[in-house]
């Protein structure tokens, strides 16, 4: 019985193959019949297939556009960074050139160019760090200037770095004098600003008179420009005059300085 069933299926497969594959009127009719029956179904399937292809193509294009946009954004960022670097290099070069020009114009002074590597943003301690030390000839007490203007003096030294006590510090004391009258005084700093005290009461202070270092005491050379005289802040009971001092230096933007190692 089992063999008979297998034989029937085999004969049926052969007959169907002959009908649908072997060219004949029957096979043509069968093919036409199948196409007619499947047409309502095949057309939507083809349309769906095309839409699906277009959808996935659009997704792929969106992904590609996103990658291209991201790459363009990255390129713009890199370009901006490069431009900022060039601007910074240009500014640094201009600043450095100005400082070096001052050195060339004053061969009478021995100076070591130093870069500011540490700055107290609050100016509470009134100190900065520079990248030159004893190995460069820097010693405690030497003057530190910016374009010829006194900035401070060295108060700590290591082999490769030094600390500068700014003239704006409350701990700073510098012997100075009024350039016109040659009257001596003491420059000190503080929260309220710089002042020159210990000026004799009978001394006449001209408006905006230049104040320079007197060269008395320590290693600060005579004649370094400090600033200009301002208003008198002493009171009648004082036995000396005290005046304010204005410096042209912006102490919060110091970058390059000179340490005066000799004259």
ChimeraX commands (.cxc) that place a marker at each C-alpha (Angstrom):
marker #1 position 0.00,0.00,0.00 radius 0.5
marker #1 position 2.80,2.39,0.91 radius 0.5
marker #1 position 4.64,1.72,-2.36 radius 0.5
marker #1 position 1.43,2.30,-4.30 radius 0.5
marker #1 position 1.00,5.76,-2.71 radius 0.5
marker #1 position 4.54,6.77,-3.58 radius 0.5
marker #1 position 4.02,5.65,-7.17 radius 0.5
marker #1 position 0.84,7.76,-7.47 radius 0.5
marker #1 position 2.65,10.92,-6.20 radius 0.5
marker #1 position 5.53,10.31,-8.60 radius 0.5
marker #1 position 3.17,10.01,-11.61 radius 0.5
marker #1 position 1.33,13.20,-10.49 radius 0.5
marker #1 position 4.60,15.21,-10.28 radius 0.5
marker #1 position 5.67,14.01,-13.73 radius 0.5
marker #1 position 2.31,14.98,-15.24 radius 0.5
marker #1 position 2.33,18.45,-13.65 radius 0.5
marker #1 position 5.91,19.04,-14.82 radius 0.5
marker #1 position 4.97,18.10,-18.34 radius 0.5
marker #1 position 1.94,20.38,-18.26 radius 0.5
marker #1 position 3.62,23.53,-16.87 radius 0.5
marker #1 position 7.20,23.23,-18.16 radius 0.5
marker #1 position 7.12,21.46,-21.49 radius 0.5
marker #1 position 5.92,23.95,-24.15 radius 0.5
marker #1 position 2.43,23.09,-25.21 radius 0.5
marker #1 position -0.99,24.58,-25.50 radius 0.5
marker #1 position -1.80,23.23,-22.02 radius 0.5
marker #1 position 1.30,24.73,-20.47 radius 0.5
marker #1 position 0.65,28.09,-22.18 radius 0.5
marker #1 position -2.92,28.06,-20.97 radius 0.5
marker #1 position -1.75,27.14,-17.47 radius 0.5
marker #1 position 0.83,29.92,-17.40 radius 0.5
marker #1 position -1.71,32.45,-18.63 radius 0.5
marker #1 position -4.19,31.26,-16.03 radius 0.5
marker #1 position -1.62,31.56,-13.23 radius 0.5
marker #1 position -0.61,35.09,-14.32 radius 0.5
marker #1 position -4.27,36.14,-14.48 radius 0.5
marker #1 position -5.00,34.78,-11.03 radius 0.5
marker #1 position -1.80,36.26,-9.46 radius 0.5
marker #1 position -1.99,39.71,-11.15 radius 0.5
marker #1 position -4.14,41.37,-8.44 radius 0.5
marker #1 position -1.67,40.14,-5.84 radius 0.5
marker #1 position 1.63,40.64,-7.68 radius 0.5
marker #1 position 1.04,44.30,-8.56 radius 0.5
marker #1 position 0.71,45.47,-4.93 radius 0.5
marker #1 position 3.67,43.26,-4.00 radius 0.5
marker #1 position 5.84,44.89,-6.68 radius 0.5
marker #1 position 4.69,48.35,-5.60 radius 0.5
marker #1 position 5.40,47.50,-1.96 radius 0.5
marker #1 position 8.83,46.21,-2.91 radius 0.5
marker #1 position 9.68,49.43,-4.74 radius 0.5
marker #1 position 8.47,51.56,-1.84 radius 0.5
marker #1 position 10.45,49.46,0.62 radius 0.5
marker #1 position 13.57,49.86,-1.52 radius 0.5
marker #1 position 13.03,53.63,-1.72 radius 0.5
marker #1 position 12.51,53.82,2.07 radius 0.5
marker #1 position 15.71,51.99,2.92 radius 0.5
marker #1 position 17.59,53.99,0.27 radius 0.5
marker #1 position 16.37,57.19,1.93 radius 0.5
marker #1 position 17.45,55.92,5.36 radius 0.5
marker #1 position 20.90,55.13,3.99 radius 0.5
marker #1 position 21.17,58.57,2.36 radius 0.5
marker #1 position 20.12,60.28,5.62 radius 0.5
marker #1 position 22.79,58.33,7.47 radius 0.5
marker #1 position 25.39,59.31,4.89 radius 0.5
marker #1 position 24.33,62.98,5.09 radius 0.5
marker #1 position 24.60,62.89,8.87 radius 0.5
marker #1 position 28.13,61.52,8.65 radius 0.5
marker #1 position 29.08,64.15,6.07 radius 0.5
marker #1 position 27.55,66.94,8.21 radius 0.5
marker #1 position 29.38,65.70,11.29 radius 0.5
marker #1 position 32.65,65.61,9.34 radius 0.5
marker #1 position 32.04,69.15,8.10 radius 0.5
marker #1 position 31.29,70.28,11.66 radius 0.5
marker #1 position 34.50,68.67,12.88 radius 0.5
marker #1 position 36.45,70.36,10.09 radius 0.5
marker #1 position 34.97,73.74,11.03 radius 0.5
marker #1 position 35.94,73.23,14.69 radius 0.5
marker #1 position 39.49,72.28,13.69 radius 0.5
marker #1 position 39.69,75.33,11.43 radius 0.5
marker #1 position 38.46,77.59,14.25 radius 0.5
marker #1 position 41.03,76.13,16.64 radius 0.5
marker #1 position 43.80,76.66,14.09 radius 0.5
marker #1 position 42.70,80.27,13.56 radius 0.5
marker #1 position 42.66,80.94,17.30 radius 0.5
marker #1 position 46.13,79.42,17.62 radius 0.5
marker #1 position 47.43,81.68,14.87 radius 0.5
marker #1 position 45.86,84.75,16.51 radius 0.5
marker #1 position 47.40,83.81,19.86 radius 0.5
marker #1 position 50.81,83.18,18.30 radius 0.5
marker #1 position 50.62,86.55,16.54 radius 0.5
marker #1 position 49.76,88.37,19.76 radius 0.5
marker #1 position 52.51,86.61,21.68 radius 0.5
marker #1 position 55.02,87.44,18.96 radius 0.5
marker #1 position 54.00,91.11,19.00 radius 0.5
marker #1 position 54.31,91.25,22.79 radius 0.5
marker #1 position 57.67,89.51,22.72 radius 0.5
marker #1 position 58.93,91.73,19.91 radius 0.5
marker #1 position 58.01,94.84,21.91 radius 0.5
marker #1 position 59.88,93.56,24.95 radius 0.5
marker #1 position 62.95,92.63,22.90 radius 0.5
marker #1 position 62.96,96.04,21.23 radius 0.5
marker #1 position 63.10,97.63,24.68 radius 0.5
marker #1 position 66.08,95.43,25.58 radius 0.5
marker #1 position 67.89,96.40,22.38 radius 0.5
marker #1 position 67.25,100.09,23.10 radius 0.5
marker #1 position 68.82,99.79,26.59 radius 0.5
marker #1 position 72.16,98.03,26.24 radius 0.5
marker #1 position 73.34,99.65,29.48 radius 0.5
marker #1 position 71.25,97.14,31.45 radius 0.5
marker #1 position 71.81,93.40,31.68 radius 0.5
marker #1 position 68.40,91.75,31.46 radius 0.5
marker #1 position 67.06,88.22,31.40 radius 0.5
marker #1 position 63.78,87.69,29.55 radius 0.5
marker #1 position 61.31,85.65,31.59 radius 0.5
marker #1 position 57.89,84.16,30.93 radius 0.5
marker #1 position 55.18,84.45,33.58 radius 0.5
marker #1 position 54.15,80.89,34.49 radius 0.5
marker #1 position 52.02,81.58,37.56 radius 0.5
marker #1 position 49.69,84.48,38.32 radius 0.5
marker #1 position 47.62,85.10,41.41 radius 0.5
marker #1 position 44.20,86.08,39.96 radius 0.5
marker #1 position 43.06,87.69,43.20 radius 0.5
marker #1 position 46.38,89.52,43.75 radius 0.5
marker #1 position 45.86,88.76,47.46 radius 0.5
marker #1 position 49.40,87.52,47.91 radius 0.5
marker #1 position 50.79,89.96,45.31 radius 0.5
marker #1 position 53.21,87.50,43.72 radius 0.5
marker #1 position 53.83,85.85,40.37 radius 0.5
marker #1 position 56.10,83.02,39.21 radius 0.5
marker #1 position 58.54,83.26,36.31 radius 0.5
marker #1 position 60.45,80.59,34.40 radius 0.5
marker #1 position 63.96,81.86,35.19 radius 0.5
marker #1 position 66.06,81.05,38.27 radius 0.5
marker #1 position 69.55,80.98,39.70 radius 0.5
marker #1 position 70.73,78.98,36.70 radius 0.5
marker #1 position 69.97,82.06,34.59 radius 0.5
marker #1 position 71.70,84.52,36.91 radius 0.5
marker #1 position 68.57,85.54,38.82 radius 0.5
marker #1 position 69.11,86.56,42.48 radius 0.5
marker #1 position 66.91,87.69,45.35 radius 0.5
marker #1 position 66.33,91.45,45.40 radius 0.5
marker #1 position 66.77,92.05,41.67 radius 0.5
marker #1 position 64.34,94.35,39.88 radius 0.5
marker #1 position 61.67,92.97,37.55 radius 0.5
marker #1 position 60.38,95.29,34.85 radius 0.5
marker #1 position 57.90,95.38,31.96 radius 0.5
marker #1 position 58.83,97.77,29.14 radius 0.5
marker #1 position 60.98,99.75,31.56 radius 0.5
marker #1 position 58.34,100.03,34.27 radius 0.5
marker #1 position 59.02,98.50,37.69 radius 0.5
marker #1 position 56.79,95.48,38.32 radius 0.5
marker #1 position 58.39,94.09,41.46 radius 0.5
marker #1 position 61.50,92.40,42.75 radius 0.5
marker #1 position 62.69,88.82,43.14 radius 0.5
marker #1 position 61.98,87.44,46.62 radius 0.5
marker #1 position 62.42,83.67,46.11 radius 0.5
marker #1 position 64.71,81.76,43.74 radius 0.5
marker #1 position 65.15,78.14,42.69 radius 0.5
marker #1 position 67.37,76.75,39.96 radius 0.5
marker #1 position 64.79,77.15,37.18 radius 0.5
marker #1 position 62.04,79.40,38.59 radius 0.5
marker #1 position 61.64,82.50,40.75 radius 0.5
marker #1 position 58.92,84.31,42.63 radius 0.5
marker #1 position 58.34,88.01,42.08 radius 0.5
marker #1 position 56.93,90.21,44.81 radius 0.5
marker #1 position 54.84,92.78,42.97 radius 0.5
marker #1 position 55.01,96.46,43.88 radius 0.5
marker #1 position 51.23,96.29,44.38 radius 0.5
marker #1 position 51.65,93.84,47.28 radius 0.5
marker #1 position 51.07,94.98,50.85 radius 0.5
marker #1 position 54.43,93.37,51.68 radius 0.5
marker #1 position 56.35,95.37,49.08 radius 0.5
marker #1 position 58.59,98.28,50.09 radius 0.5
marker #1 position 60.73,100.12,47.53 radius 0.5
marker #1 position 62.91,103.19,47.97 radius 0.5
marker #1 position 61.85,105.78,45.38 radius 0.5
marker #1 position 62.09,109.47,44.67 radius 0.5
marker #1 position 60.20,112.22,42.88 radius 0.5
marker #1 position 62.07,112.84,39.64 radius 0.5
marker #1 position 61.71,116.65,39.54 radius 0.5
marker #1 position 62.31,117.58,43.19 radius 0.5
marker #1 position 64.60,114.59,43.89 radius 0.5
marker #1 position 62.63,114.09,47.10 radius 0.5
marker #1 position 62.94,110.57,48.55 radius 0.5
marker #1 position 60.03,108.45,49.67 radius 0.5
marker #1 position 58.92,104.88,50.27 radius 0.5
marker #1 position 56.69,103.06,47.79 radius 0.5
marker #1 position 54.30,100.45,49.19 radius 0.5
marker #1 position 51.30,98.54,47.93 radius 0.5
marker #1 position 48.01,97.36,49.34 radius 0.5
marker #1 position 44.34,96.81,48.60 radius 0.5
marker #1 position 43.77,100.55,48.18 radius 0.5
marker #1 position 46.58,100.81,45.63 radius 0.5
marker #1 position 50.17,102.03,45.62 radius 0.5
marker #1 position 51.30,105.04,47.64 radius 0.5
marker #1 position 54.52,106.87,48.34 radius 0.5
marker #1 position 54.92,107.82,51.98 radius 0.5
marker #1 position 57.62,109.48,54.11 radius 0.5
marker #1 position 57.67,112.57,51.89 radius 0.5
marker #1 position 58.67,115.72,53.85 radius 0.5
marker #1 position 55.76,118.07,54.48 radius 0.5
marker #1 position 57.50,120.99,52.79 radius 0.5
marker #1 position 58.14,119.03,49.60 radius 0.5
marker #1 position 56.31,120.30,46.54 radius 0.5
marker #1 position 54.83,117.50,44.44 radius 0.5
marker #1 position 54.00,118.45,40.86 radius 0.5
marker #1 position 50.84,116.99,39.28 radius 0.5
marker #1 position 51.62,113.68,37.49 radius 0.5
marker #1 position 55.28,113.96,38.46 radius 0.5
marker #1 position 57.33,110.90,37.57 radius 0.5
marker #1 position 58.37,108.56,40.35 radius 0.5
marker #1 position 61.54,106.49,39.90 radius 0.5
marker #1 position 63.63,104.13,42.00 radius 0.5
marker #1 position 66.23,105.92,44.12 radius 0.5
marker #1 position 68.79,103.11,44.13 radius 0.5
marker #1 position 69.02,103.25,47.91 radius 0.5
marker #1 position 69.16,99.88,49.60 radius 0.5
marker #1 position 68.90,96.48,47.94 radius 0.5
marker #1 position 69.74,95.61,44.34 radius 0.5
marker #1 position 67.27,97.83,42.50 radius 0.5
marker #1 position 69.14,100.17,40.12 radius 0.5
marker #1 position 68.51,103.89,40.29 radius 0.5
marker #1 position 66.18,105.51,37.78 radius 0.5
marker #1 position 63.68,102.71,36.97 radius 0.5
marker #1 position 60.30,104.25,36.20 radius 0.5
marker #1 position 57.57,103.38,38.72 radius 0.5
marker #1 position 54.59,105.57,37.82 radius 0.5
marker #1 position 53.18,109.06,38.24 radius 0.5
marker #1 position 52.23,110.99,41.33 radius 0.5
marker #1 position 48.55,111.30,42.12 radius 0.5
marker #1 position 46.60,112.98,44.89 radius 0.5
marker #1 position 47.74,113.54,48.47 radius 0.5
marker #1 position 46.06,111.21,50.95 radius 0.5
marker #1 position 47.84,112.25,54.16 radius 0.5
marker #1 position 46.04,114.13,56.95 radius 0.5
marker #1 position 47.07,117.26,58.87 radius 0.5
marker #1 position 48.26,115.27,61.88 radius 0.5
marker #1 position 50.77,113.31,59.79 radius 0.5
marker #1 position 54.41,114.31,59.98 radius 0.5
marker #1 position 55.01,113.21,56.39 radius 0.5
marker #1 position 53.12,113.47,53.15 radius 0.5
marker #1 position 51.59,110.43,51.45 radius 0.5
marker #1 position 50.57,110.47,47.79 radius 0.5
marker #1 position 48.94,107.93,45.50 radius 0.5
marker #1 position 50.83,106.43,42.57 radius 0.5
marker #1 position 49.45,105.36,39.18 radius 0.5
marker #1 position 51.35,102.68,37.23 radius 0.5
marker #1 position 50.87,102.17,33.47 radius 0.5
marker #1 position 51.25,98.40,33.98 radius 0.5
marker #1 position 48.22,96.12,33.92 radius 0.5
marker #1 position 49.34,93.66,36.59 radius 0.5
marker #1 position 46.62,91.15,35.74 radius 0.5
marker #1 position 47.89,90.70,32.16 radius 0.5
marker #1 position 51.62,90.21,32.63 radius 0.5
marker #1 position 53.16,87.70,30.20 radius 0.5
marker #1 position 56.81,88.55,29.51 radius 0.5
marker #1 position 59.10,90.35,31.93 radius 0.5
marker #1 position 62.76,91.28,32.30 radius 0.5
marker #1 position 64.84,90.59,35.36 radius 0.5
marker #1 position 67.51,93.27,35.67 radius 0.5
marker #1 position 70.64,91.30,36.58 radius 0.5
marker #1 position 73.09,94.18,36.26 radius 0.5
marker #1 position 73.76,97.72,35.01 radius 0.5
marker link #1:1,2 radius 0.2
marker link #1:2,3 radius 0.2
marker link #1:3,4 radius 0.2
marker link #1:4,5 radius 0.2
marker link #1:5,6 radius 0.2
marker link #1:6,7 radius 0.2
marker link #1:7,8 radius 0.2
marker link #1:8,9 radius 0.2
marker link #1:9,10 radius 0.2
marker link #1:10,11 radius 0.2
marker link #1:11,12 radius 0.2
marker link #1:12,13 radius 0.2
marker link #1:13,14 radius 0.2
marker link #1:14,15 radius 0.2
marker link #1:15,16 radius 0.2
marker link #1:16,17 radius 0.2
marker link #1:17,18 radius 0.2
marker link #1:18,19 radius 0.2
marker link #1:19,20 radius 0.2
marker link #1:20,21 radius 0.2
marker link #1:21,22 radius 0.2
marker link #1:22,23 radius 0.2
marker link #1:23,24 radius 0.2
marker link #1:24,25 radius 0.2
marker link #1:25,26 radius 0.2
marker link #1:26,27 radius 0.2
marker link #1:27,28 radius 0.2
marker link #1:28,29 radius 0.2
marker link #1:29,30 radius 0.2
marker link #1:30,31 radius 0.2
marker link #1:31,32 radius 0.2
marker link #1:32,33 radius 0.2
marker link #1:33,34 radius 0.2
marker link #1:34,35 radius 0.2
marker link #1:35,36 radius 0.2
marker link #1:36,37 radius 0.2
marker link #1:37,38 radius 0.2
marker link #1:38,39 radius 0.2
marker link #1:39,40 radius 0.2
marker link #1:40,41 radius 0.2
marker link #1:41,42 radius 0.2
marker link #1:42,43 radius 0.2
marker link #1:43,44 radius 0.2
marker link #1:44,45 radius 0.2
marker link #1:45,46 radius 0.2
marker link #1:46,47 radius 0.2
marker link #1:47,48 radius 0.2
marker link #1:48,49 radius 0.2
marker link #1:49,50 radius 0.2
marker link #1:50,51 radius 0.2
marker link #1:51,52 radius 0.2
marker link #1:52,53 radius 0.2
marker link #1:53,54 radius 0.2
marker link #1:54,55 radius 0.2
marker link #1:55,56 radius 0.2
marker link #1:56,57 radius 0.2
marker link #1:57,58 radius 0.2
marker link #1:58,59 radius 0.2
marker link #1:59,60 radius 0.2
marker link #1:60,61 radius 0.2
marker link #1:61,62 radius 0.2
marker link #1:62,63 radius 0.2
marker link #1:63,64 radius 0.2
marker link #1:64,65 radius 0.2
marker link #1:65,66 radius 0.2
marker link #1:66,67 radius 0.2
marker link #1:67,68 radius 0.2
marker link #1:68,69 radius 0.2
marker link #1:69,70 radius 0.2
marker link #1:70,71 radius 0.2
marker link #1:71,72 radius 0.2
marker link #1:72,73 radius 0.2
marker link #1:73,74 radius 0.2
marker link #1:74,75 radius 0.2
marker link #1:75,76 radius 0.2
marker link #1:76,77 radius 0.2
marker link #1:77,78 radius 0.2
marker link #1:78,79 radius 0.2
marker link #1:79,80 radius 0.2
marker link #1:80,81 radius 0.2
marker link #1:81,82 radius 0.2
marker link #1:82,83 radius 0.2
marker link #1:83,84 radius 0.2
marker link #1:84,85 radius 0.2
marker link #1:85,86 radius 0.2
marker link #1:86,87 radius 0.2
marker link #1:87,88 radius 0.2
marker link #1:88,89 radius 0.2
marker link #1:89,90 radius 0.2
marker link #1:90,91 radius 0.2
marker link #1:91,92 radius 0.2
marker link #1:92,93 radius 0.2
marker link #1:93,94 radius 0.2
marker link #1:94,95 radius 0.2
marker link #1:95,96 radius 0.2
marker link #1:96,97 radius 0.2
marker link #1:97,98 radius 0.2
marker link #1:98,99 radius 0.2
marker link #1:99,100 radius 0.2
marker link #1:100,101 radius 0.2
marker link #1:101,102 radius 0.2
marker link #1:102,103 radius 0.2
marker link #1:103,104 radius 0.2
marker link #1:104,105 radius 0.2
marker link #1:105,106 radius 0.2
marker link #1:106,107 radius 0.2
marker link #1:107,108 radius 0.2
marker link #1:108,109 radius 0.2
marker link #1:109,110 radius 0.2
marker link #1:110,111 radius 0.2
marker link #1:111,112 radius 0.2
marker link #1:112,113 radius 0.2
marker link #1:113,114 radius 0.2
marker link #1:114,115 radius 0.2
marker link #1:115,116 radius 0.2
marker link #1:116,117 radius 0.2
marker link #1:117,118 radius 0.2
marker link #1:118,119 radius 0.2
marker link #1:119,120 radius 0.2
marker link #1:120,121 radius 0.2
marker link #1:121,122 radius 0.2
marker link #1:122,123 radius 0.2
marker link #1:123,124 radius 0.2
marker link #1:124,125 radius 0.2
marker link #1:125,126 radius 0.2
marker link #1:126,127 radius 0.2
marker link #1:127,128 radius 0.2
marker link #1:128,129 radius 0.2
marker link #1:129,130 radius 0.2
marker link #1:130,131 radius 0.2
marker link #1:131,132 radius 0.2
marker link #1:132,133 radius 0.2
marker link #1:133,134 radius 0.2
marker link #1:134,135 radius 0.2
marker link #1:135,136 radius 0.2
marker link #1:136,137 radius 0.2
marker link #1:137,138 radius 0.2
marker link #1:138,139 radius 0.2
marker link #1:139,140 radius 0.2
marker link #1:140,141 radius 0.2
marker link #1:141,142 radius 0.2
marker link #1:142,143 radius 0.2
marker link #1:143,144 radius 0.2
marker link #1:144,145 radius 0.2
marker link #1:145,146 radius 0.2
marker link #1:146,147 radius 0.2
marker link #1:147,148 radius 0.2
marker link #1:148,149 radius 0.2
marker link #1:149,150 radius 0.2
marker link #1:150,151 radius 0.2
marker link #1:151,152 radius 0.2
marker link #1:152,153 radius 0.2
marker link #1:153,154 radius 0.2
marker link #1:154,155 radius 0.2
marker link #1:155,156 radius 0.2
marker link #1:156,157 radius 0.2
marker link #1:157,158 radius 0.2
marker link #1:158,159 radius 0.2
marker link #1:159,160 radius 0.2
marker link #1:160,161 radius 0.2
marker link #1:161,162 radius 0.2
marker link #1:162,163 radius 0.2
marker link #1:163,164 radius 0.2
marker link #1:164,165 radius 0.2
marker link #1:165,166 radius 0.2
marker link #1:166,167 radius 0.2
marker link #1:167,168 radius 0.2
marker link #1:168,169 radius 0.2
marker link #1:169,170 radius 0.2
marker link #1:170,171 radius 0.2
marker link #1:171,172 radius 0.2
marker link #1:172,173 radius 0.2
marker link #1:173,174 radius 0.2
marker link #1:174,175 radius 0.2
marker link #1:175,176 radius 0.2
marker link #1:176,177 radius 0.2
marker link #1:177,178 radius 0.2
marker link #1:178,179 radius 0.2
marker link #1:179,180 radius 0.2
marker link #1:180,181 radius 0.2
marker link #1:181,182 radius 0.2
marker link #1:182,183 radius 0.2
marker link #1:183,184 radius 0.2
marker link #1:184,185 radius 0.2
marker link #1:185,186 radius 0.2
marker link #1:186,187 radius 0.2
marker link #1:187,188 radius 0.2
marker link #1:188,189 radius 0.2
marker link #1:189,190 radius 0.2
marker link #1:190,191 radius 0.2
marker link #1:191,192 radius 0.2
marker link #1:192,193 radius 0.2
marker link #1:193,194 radius 0.2
marker link #1:194,195 radius 0.2
marker link #1:195,196 radius 0.2
marker link #1:196,197 radius 0.2
marker link #1:197,198 radius 0.2
marker link #1:198,199 radius 0.2
marker link #1:199,200 radius 0.2
marker link #1:200,201 radius 0.2
marker link #1:201,202 radius 0.2
marker link #1:202,203 radius 0.2
marker link #1:203,204 radius 0.2
marker link #1:204,205 radius 0.2
marker link #1:205,206 radius 0.2
marker link #1:206,207 radius 0.2
marker link #1:207,208 radius 0.2
marker link #1:208,209 radius 0.2
marker link #1:209,210 radius 0.2
marker link #1:210,211 radius 0.2
marker link #1:211,212 radius 0.2
marker link #1:212,213 radius 0.2
marker link #1:213,214 radius 0.2
marker link #1:214,215 radius 0.2
marker link #1:215,216 radius 0.2
marker link #1:216,217 radius 0.2
marker link #1:217,218 radius 0.2
marker link #1:218,219 radius 0.2
marker link #1:219,220 radius 0.2
marker link #1:220,221 radius 0.2
marker link #1:221,222 radius 0.2
marker link #1:222,223 radius 0.2
marker link #1:223,224 radius 0.2
marker link #1:224,225 radius 0.2
marker link #1:225,226 radius 0.2
marker link #1:226,227 radius 0.2
marker link #1:227,228 radius 0.2
marker link #1:228,229 radius 0.2
marker link #1:229,230 radius 0.2
marker link #1:230,231 radius 0.2
marker link #1:231,232 radius 0.2
marker link #1:232,233 radius 0.2
marker link #1:233,234 radius 0.2
marker link #1:234,235 radius 0.2
marker link #1:235,236 radius 0.2
marker link #1:236,237 radius 0.2
marker link #1:237,238 radius 0.2
marker link #1:238,239 radius 0.2
marker link #1:239,240 radius 0.2
marker link #1:240,241 radius 0.2
marker link #1:241,242 radius 0.2
marker link #1:242,243 radius 0.2
marker link #1:243,244 radius 0.2
marker link #1:244,245 radius 0.2
marker link #1:245,246 radius 0.2
marker link #1:246,247 radius 0.2
marker link #1:247,248 radius 0.2
marker link #1:248,249 radius 0.2
marker link #1:249,250 radius 0.2
marker link #1:250,251 radius 0.2
marker link #1:251,252 radius 0.2
marker link #1:252,253 radius 0.2
marker link #1:253,254 radius 0.2
marker link #1:254,255 radius 0.2
marker link #1:255,256 radius 0.2
marker link #1:256,257 radius 0.2
marker link #1:257,258 radius 0.2
marker link #1:258,259 radius 0.2
marker link #1:259,260 radius 0.2
marker link #1:260,261 radius 0.2
marker link #1:261,262 radius 0.2
marker link #1:262,263 radius 0.2
view
